[in-house]
C-alpha cells in the first residue's frame, strides 16, 4: 500500500469524523489503490466510480455466474444463512436476470404516482415532528425528527400497524451492521437474529394481506405480476426489509449530517433561512457534501484494467462515494458548501441498474424535514459537538443535540 492508502483507516474515529483529507490524498496519487486490510481496490475519483457503477464486468454478487469455490472465495458460515437468504433475495444484491425481473415487478407497485401521493402525509408528519421538537425546546434531533419520519413513512407505505413500528429501527440497525467492513462475529449474530425475527414478522403480515388485501405496498407487491411471473414470498420479504433499511438508514444520516453541516456553515444556513426556495438545490448539495453511504462494494466478475493496472476476477472494488462527491475534477471548489450549486451530479443514490429505487421518496422526505424545521425553528442551534458512530460505510452521528 502507498502512503495515501495507509491514511485511509475506516476503523479510526478521527478518520470517520473527517475522511475527506484522506480521500484527497487518494485522488491525488492515483485512480486505484490496493488496500490490504480489507483486500479491496479503492476507487476514489468521480469519473471512475460513475463508470464502474454502470460496468457489467462488476457485480453486487457473483453467485449468478460462479460458485464460491469457482470464484476463489470462502462460503459464509452456515449459521449466517438467515442473513444471506434475506439479503441475497433483495434487489441490492441481485444481478440480471433476477434483478431485472424483481425490479420490474416492484416498480409496478412502487410507482412515481404512489410516491407523489405520499407527499402531503410526509409534509404533515414532518411538521408534527418539528412542532414537537419546538415544544420541548430542543433535544436530540436524530431521536425526535431524523429517525421517526422515514420509519413512519415506510411503515405507512407497507401498512405496518402503529403498535409494531418500534420493532423496525432496531431490526434495521442490526441487519445493516453486516454491511460494514470486516464485521465482528457479534455483529453477525445480531444481524442473523434480526433477519430471523423480521422475516417471521413479515411472513405473518404477508399472510394477513393475502387473506385481506389493503391499500398498502405489501398488498400491491402480492398483486404485482407479469403473465405467470410473481414475486415469491422470500422475494417479498427481502424487498420489504430492503425498502426499510435503504429507505431510512441513509435518510436519517443525511438529515443529521446535513444539519451539522449547516451549523458549521452559518452563512449558508442564513441564506437558506432567508430564501426557502433554495431547498431543492440545498438538499442535493447536502447529500453531496457529506455523503451518508461512503462506500459501495462490487465484485470483479471479469478482469478490468484501470490506469494500467489489472483488477483480476475474484477481487473486490470499494467505490468511494464520499470521495467521488468531493472530486475537484467534477465539482468546482468541492470542499465548499454551496447551496445554490446547480450542476451537481453527485453519486449518493448510485448509478446504473442499481440506482436507488427510493430516490424520489428520499428527496420528498428530506425537503419536508428540512423545510419544516427551517420554518418552525428559525433559531435552531447546536448545543454540544456530536460524536460519530463507529461505522464507516453507513456514516452517521450518535446524536445531535439542539435547542430552539
RACORSUL-V528776 format. One record per residue. N is the residue number from 1. RES is the residue in three letters. PHI is phi in radians with two decimals (999 if undefined). D_FIRST is the distance of its C-alpha to the first C-alpha in Angstrom with 1 decimal. Layout:
N_RES_PHI_D_FIRST + N_RES_PHI_D_FIRST
//
This chain:
1_UNK_999_0.0 + 2_UNK_-1.51_3.8 + 3_UNK_-1.08_6.7 + 4_UNK_-1.13_8.0 + 5_UNK_-1.19_5.8 + 6_UNK_-1.10_6.5 + 7_UNK_-1.18_10.0 + 8_UNK_-1.36_10.4 + 9_UNK_-2.39_12.3 + 10_UNK_-1.18_15.0 + 11_UNK_-1.76_16.8 + 12_UNK_-1.58_17.4 + 13_UNK_-0.99_20.9 + 14_UNK_-1.17_20.2 + 15_UNK_-1.16_17.5 + 16_UNK_-1.04_19.9 + 17_UNK_-1.15_22.7 + 18_UNK_-2.72_21.0 + 19_UNK_-1.40_17.7 + 20_UNK_-1.21_18.8 + 21_UNK_-1.07_17.4 + 22_UNK_-1.14_13.8 + 23_UNK_-1.06_14.7 + 24_UNK_-1.03_16.1 + 25_UNK_-1.09_13.0 + 26_UNK_-1.11_11.2 + 27_UNK_-1.11_14.4 + 28_UNK_-1.25_14.9 + 29_UNK_-1.85_11.7 + 30_UNK_2.76_11.9 + 31_UNK_-1.59_13.5 + 32_UNK_-2.59_10.9 + 33_UNK_-2.36_7.2 + 34_UNK_-1.42_6.0 + 35_UNK_-2.06_6.2 + 36_UNK_-1.09_7.0 + 37_UNK_-1.00_9.9 + 38_UNK_-1.97_11.8 + 39_UNK_1.08_10.9 + 40_UNK_-2.31_11.1 + 41_UNK_-1.60_10.5 + 42_UNK_-1.52_10.8 + 43_UNK_-2.05_13.7 + 44_UNK_-1.75_14.8 + 45_UNK_-1.69_17.7 + 46_UNK_-1.03_21.3 + 47_UNK_-1.05_22.5 + 48_UNK_-1.24_19.8 + 49_UNK_-1.06_20.2 + 50_UNK_-1.06_23.9 + 51_UNK_-1.18_24.0 + 52_UNK_-1.24_21.9 + 53_UNK_-1.09_24.2 + 54_UNK_-1.79_27.0 + 55_UNK_-1.49_25.5 + 56_UNK_-1.35_27.3 + 57_UNK_-1.38_24.7 + 58_UNK_-1.98_22.9 + 59_UNK_-2.59_24.7 + 60_UNK_-1.20_24.9 + 61_UNK_-2.33_26.1 + 62_UNK_-2.10_26.2 + 63_UNK_-1.27_29.4 + 64_UNK_-1.33_31.7 + 65_UNK_-2.18_30.6 + 66_UNK_-2.40_29.1 + 67_UNK_-1.39_29.7 + 68_UNK_-0.99_26.9 + 69_UNK_-1.16_27.3 + 70_UNK_-1.09_27.4 + 71_UNK_-1.54_24.1 + 72_UNK_1.35_22.4 + 73_UNK_-2.00_22.3 + 74_UNK_-1.51_24.1 + 75_UNK_-1.05_27.1 + 76_UNK_-1.14_27.3 + 77_UNK_-1.03_29.7 + 78_UNK_-0.97_33.3 + 79_UNK_-1.21_33.9 + 80_UNK_-1.56_31.5 + 81_UNK_-0.97_33.7 + 82_UNK_-0.98_35.6 + 83_UNK_-1.16_32.5 + 84_UNK_-1.24_31.3 + 85_UNK_-1.12_34.8 + 86_UNK_-1.11_35.1 + 87_UNK_-1.24_31.8 + 88_UNK_-1.33_32.0 + 89_UNK_-1.86_35.3 + 90_UNK_-1.79_34.4 + 91_UNK_-0.96_33.6 + 92_UNK_-1.05_30.1 + 93_UNK_-1.98_28.9 + 94_UNK_-2.00_31.3 + 95_UNK_-2.14_31.2 + 96_UNK_-1.00_34.3 + 97_UNK_-1.49_37.0 + 98_UNK_-1.09_37.1 + 99_UNK_-1.04_35.3 + 100_UNK_-1.06_37.8 + 101_UNK_-1.10_40.7 + 102_UNK_-1.22_39.9 + 103_UNK_-1.11_38.8 + 104_UNK_-1.09_42.1 + 105_UNK_-1.20_44.1 + 106_UNK_-1.12_42.5 + 107_UNK_-1.11_43.1 + 108_UNK_-1.17_46.8 + 109_UNK_-1.68_46.8 + 110_UNK_-1.71_44.1 + 111_UNK_-1.58_45.7 + 112_UNK_-1.06_45.5 + 113_UNK_-1.16_49.1 + 114_UNK_-1.04_48.3 + 115_UNK_-1.14_45.6 + 116_UNK_-1.07_47.9 + 117_UNK_-1.11_50.7 + 118_UNK_-1.36_48.6 + 119_UNK_-0.94_48.3 + 120_UNK_-1.04_51.5 + 121_UNK_-1.15_50.6 + 122_UNK_-1.10_47.0 + 123_UNK_-1.13_48.5 + 124_UNK_-1.13_51.2 + 125_UNK_-1.11_48.8 + 126_UNK_-1.10_46.5 + 127_UNK_-1.12_49.6 + 128_UNK_-1.10_50.8 + 129_UNK_-1.18_47.5 + 130_UNK_-1.12_47.5 + 131_UNK_-1.10_51.2 + 132_UNK_-1.16_50.4 + 133_UNK_-1.06_47.6 + 134_UNK_-1.15_50.2 + 135_UNK_-1.08_52.9 + 136_UNK_-1.38_50.8 + 137_UNK_1.44_50.0 + 138_UNK_2.32_46.2 + 139_UNK_2.38_43.9 + 140_UNK_-1.39_40.5 + 141_UNK_-1.10_40.0 + 142_UNK_-1.18_37.6 + 143_UNK_-1.16_40.2 + 144_UNK_-1.63_43.2 + 145_UNK_-2.29_42.0 + 146_UNK_-1.09_38.5 + 147_UNK_-1.36_38.6 + 148_UNK_-1.08_42.3 + 149_UNK_-1.15_42.5 + 150_UNK_-1.14_40.1 + 151_UNK_-1.13_41.0 + 152_UNK_-1.11_44.7 + 153_UNK_-1.15_44.2 + 154_UNK_-1.23_42.5 + 155_UNK_-1.14_44.9 + 156_UNK_-1.11_47.8 + 157_UNK_-1.09_46.6 + 158_UNK_-1.36_46.2 + 159_UNK_1.35_49.5 + 160_UNK_-1.41_48.3 + 161_UNK_-0.99_51.1 + 162_UNK_-0.97_50.7 + 163_UNK_-1.11_51.2 + 164_UNK_-1.72_48.1 + 165_UNK_-1.23_45.6 + 166_UNK_-1.15_44.5 + 167_UNK_-1.34_42.9 + 168_UNK_-1.21_40.5 + 169_UNK_-1.08_38.0 + 170_UNK_-1.05_37.2 + 171_UNK_-1.03_36.9 + 172_UNK_-1.05_34.5 + 173_UNK_-1.05_32.3 + 174_UNK_-1.23_32.0 + 175_UNK_-1.17_31.3 + 176_UNK_-1.28_28.5 + 177_UNK_-1.02_26.8 + 178_UNK_-1.32_25.5 + 179_UNK_-1.51_23.6 + 180_UNK_-1.28_21.1 + 181_UNK_-1.26_17.7 + 182_UNK_0.84_18.4 + 183_UNK_-1.09_22.0 + 184_UNK_-1.30_24.0 + 185_UNK_-1.15_26.9 + 186_UNK_-1.16_29.3 + 187_UNK_-1.08_27.9 + 188_UNK_-1.13_28.5 + 189_UNK_-1.08_32.0 + 190_UNK_-1.12_32.9 + 191_UNK_-1.13_31.7 + 192_UNK_-1.13_33.8 + 193_UNK_-1.06_36.8 + 194_UNK_-1.12_36.7 + 195_UNK_-1.09_36.4 + 196_UNK_-1.13_39.5 + 197_UNK_-1.19_41.5 + 198_UNK_-1.16_40.7 + 199_UNK_-1.09_41.4 + 200_UNK_-1.10_44.7 + 201_UNK_-1.07_45.7 + 202_UNK_-1.20_45.1 + 203_UNK_-1.05_46.8 + 204_UNK_-1.16_49.9 + 205_UNK_-1.17_49.7 + 206_UNK_-1.10_49.4 + 207_UNK_-1.08_52.5 + 208_UNK_-1.09_54.4 + 209_UNK_-1.28_53.6 + 210_UNK_-1.13_54.6 + 211_UNK_-1.31_57.9 + 212_UNK_-2.47_58.3 + 213_UNK_-1.05_56.1 + 214_UNK_-2.24_55.6 + 215_UNK_-1.67_54.3 + 216_UNK_-2.53_50.7 + 217_UNK_-1.21_47.4 + 218_UNK_-1.08_47.7 + 219_UNK_-1.07_51.2 + 220_UNK_-1.19_49.9 + 221_UNK_-1.16_47.1 + 222_UNK_-1.09_49.8 + 223_UNK_-1.41_51.9 + 224_UNK_-1.20_49.2 + 225_UNK_-2.83_49.6 + 226_UNK_-2.11_49.8 + 227_UNK_0.88_52.8 + 228_UNK_-1.75_52.2 + 229_UNK_-1.74_48.5 + 230_UNK_-2.24_47.8 + 231_UNK_-1.25_44.9 + 232_UNK_-1.27_44.9 + 233_UNK_-1.05_45.3 + 234_UNK_-1.12_41.7 + 235_UNK_-1.13_40.5 + 236_UNK_-1.17_42.6 + 237_UNK_-1.06_41.3 + 238_UNK_-1.11_37.6 + 239_UNK_-1.14_38.5 + 240_UNK_-1.10_40.2 + 241_UNK_-1.15_37.3 + 242_UNK_-1.09_34.8 + 243_UNK_-1.06_37.2 + 244_UNK_-1.21_37.4 + 245_UNK_-1.11_33.7 + 246_UNK_-1.24_32.5 + 247_UNK_-1.39_35.7 + 248_UNK_-2.37_35.4 + 249_UNK_-1.02_32.0 + 250_UNK_-1.20_30.6 + 251_UNK_-1.18_34.0 + 252_UNK_-1.01_34.2 + 253_UNK_-1.25_30.9 + 254_UNK_-1.10_31.7 + 255_UNK_-1.13_35.0 + 256_UNK_-1.21_33.8 + 257_UNK_-1.08_30.7 + 258_UNK_-1.13_33.0 + 259_UNK_-1.17_35.7 + 260_UNK_-1.08_33.3 + 261_UNK_-1.06_32.0 + 262_UNK_-1.14_35.7 + 263_UNK_-1.07_36.6 + 264_UNK_-1.44_33.9 + 265_UNK_-2.23_35.3 + 266_UNK_-1.07_39.0 + 267_UNK_-1.16_40.1 + 268_UNK_-1.24_38.7 + 269_UNK_-1.11_40.2 + 270_UNK_-1.10_43.5 + 271_UNK_-1.13_43.4 + 272_UNK_-1.21_42.9 + 273_UNK_-1.13_45.7 + 274_UNK_-1.31_47.9 + 275_UNK_-2.45_47.3 + 276_UNK_-1.05_46.5 + 277_UNK_-1.14_46.5 + 278_UNK_-1.29_42.9 + 279_UNK_-0.96_41.9 + 280_UNK_-1.02_40.7 + 281_UNK_-1.26_38.3 + 282_UNK_-1.11_37.4 + 283_UNK_-1.06_36.3 + 284_UNK_-1.10_34.0 + 285_UNK_-1.19_32.5 + 286_UNK_-1.16_31.9 + 287_UNK_-1.18_30.1 + 288_UNK_-1.25_27.9 + 289_UNK_-1.14_27.4 + 290_UNK_-2.41_26.2 + 291_UNK_-1.22_25.3 + 292_UNK_-1.24_26.4 + 293_UNK_-1.86_24.1 + 294_UNK_-1.37_20.6 + 295_UNK_-2.49_18.9 + 296_UNK_-2.30_20.5 + 297_UNK_-1.80_19.1 + 298_UNK_-2.46_20.1 + 299_UNK_-1.58_20.2 + 300_UNK_-1.49_19.8 + 301_UNK_-1.52_23.3 + 302_UNK_-2.45_23.3 + 303_UNK_-0.86_20.7 + 304_UNK_-2.25_19.6 + 305_UNK_-1.91_18.3 + 306_UNK_-2.28_16.6 + 307_UNK_0.91_16.3 + 308_UNK_1.43_16.6 + 309_UNK_-1.89_14.1 + 310_UNK_-1.61_15.8 + 311_UNK_-1.67_15.1 + 312_UNK_-1.35_17.2 + 313_UNK_-0.92_20.0 + 314_UNK_1.70_19.4 + 315_UNK_-1.65_15.9 + 316_UNK_-2.24_15.8 + 317_UNK_-1.89_14.9 + 318_UNK_-1.94_14.9 + 319_UNK_-1.47_17.2 + 320_UNK_-1.55_16.9 + 321_UNK_-1.02_20.6 + 322_UNK_-1.06_20.5 + 323_UNK_-1.26_18.2 + 324_UNK_-1.02_20.3 + 325_UNK_-1.32_23.5 + 326_UNK_-2.06_22.5 + 327_UNK_-1.37_21.6 + 328_UNK_-1.15_23.8 + 329_UNK_-1.19_24.0 + 330_UNK_-2.00_26.2 + 331_UNK_-2.11_27.6 + 332_UNK_-1.04_29.3 + 333_UNK_0.88_28.5 + 334_UNK_-1.18_26.3 + 335_UNK_-1.53_26.0 + 336_UNK_-1.77_29.8 + 337_UNK_-1.31_31.8 + 338_UNK_-2.32_34.5 + 339_UNK_-1.23_36.8 + 340_UNK_-1.71_38.6 + 341_UNK_-1.02_35.6 + 342_UNK_-1.80_37.1 + 343_UNK_-1.49_34.6 + 344_UNK_-2.42_32.1 + 345_UNK_-1.45_30.4 + 346_UNK_-1.14_28.0 + 347_UNK_-1.88_26.3 + 348_UNK_-1.03_27.2 + 349_UNK_-1.64_29.4 + 350_UNK_1.42_27.1 + 351_UNK_-2.90_28.5 + 352_UNK_1.33_30.0 + 353_UNK_-1.18_31.9 + 354_UNK_-1.70_30.2 + 355_UNK_-0.93_31.2 + 356_UNK_-1.01_32.5 + 357_UNK_-1.11_36.1 + 358_UNK_-1.64_37.0 + 359_UNK_-0.97_35.8 + 360_UNK_-1.05_39.5 + 361_UNK_-1.18_40.4 + 362_UNK_-1.04_37.4 + 363_UNK_-1.12_38.5 + 364_UNK_-1.10_42.1 + 365_UNK_-1.10_41.1 + 366_UNK_-1.15_38.9 + 367_UNK_-1.10_41.6 + 368_UNK_-1.16_44.3 + 369_UNK_-1.17_42.4 + 370_UNK_-1.11_41.5 + 371_UNK_-1.08_44.9 + 372_UNK_-1.13_46.8 + 373_UNK_-1.26_45.2 + 374_UNK_-1.09_45.5 + 375_UNK_-1.35_49.2 + 376_UNK_-1.60_50.2 + 377_UNK_-2.28_48.1 + 378_UNK_-1.13_48.0 + 379_UNK_-1.77_47.5 + 380_UNK_-1.00_44.6 + 381_UNK_-2.53_42.3 + 382_UNK_-1.36_39.4 + 383_UNK_-1.67_40.7 + 384_UNK_-2.30_37.6 + 385_UNK_-1.16_33.9 + 386_UNK_-1.39_32.3 + 387_UNK_-1.83_29.6 + 388_UNK_-1.56_26.8 + 389_UNK_-1.12_26.6 + 390_UNK_-1.20_23.6 + 391_UNK_-1.16_22.7 + 392_UNK_-1.86_20.0 + 393_UNK_-1.05_20.6 + 394_UNK_-1.78_24.3 + 395_UNK_-1.80_24.3 + 396_UNK_-2.70_27.6 + 397_UNK_-1.60_29.8 + 398_UNK_-1.14_31.7 + 399_UNK_-2.80_34.8 + 400_UNK_-2.42_36.1 + 401_UNK_-1.46_39.3 + 402_UNK_-2.25_41.6 + 403_UNK_-2.38_45.2 + 404_UNK_-1.68_47.8
//
